[in-house]
């Protein structure tokens, strides 16, 4: 997904604004659909990760960093993550 600001990771929804944030293919070339935290050397870094767990992780960060309630954070995380390529 390309936003006005640039690329968005299709696993965690992180904006990827620098080449260092891009994941890598098996041959080491940049992968522009997934970030380096989610995808390295042609594979997901956490192959057992589920959408539910990703929503929980994202919600925890939103509660901590933005001070919003957990139910609101989980709803926002689900709305932003569920449509992404990895979770369809």
Protein Blocks (a to p, Z undefined) as FASTA:
>chain_A
ZZfklccdfklopacfbfklpccdfkopacfkbcfklogghiafblmbcfklmmmmmmmm
mmmmnopafklmmmmmmmmmmmpmklZZ
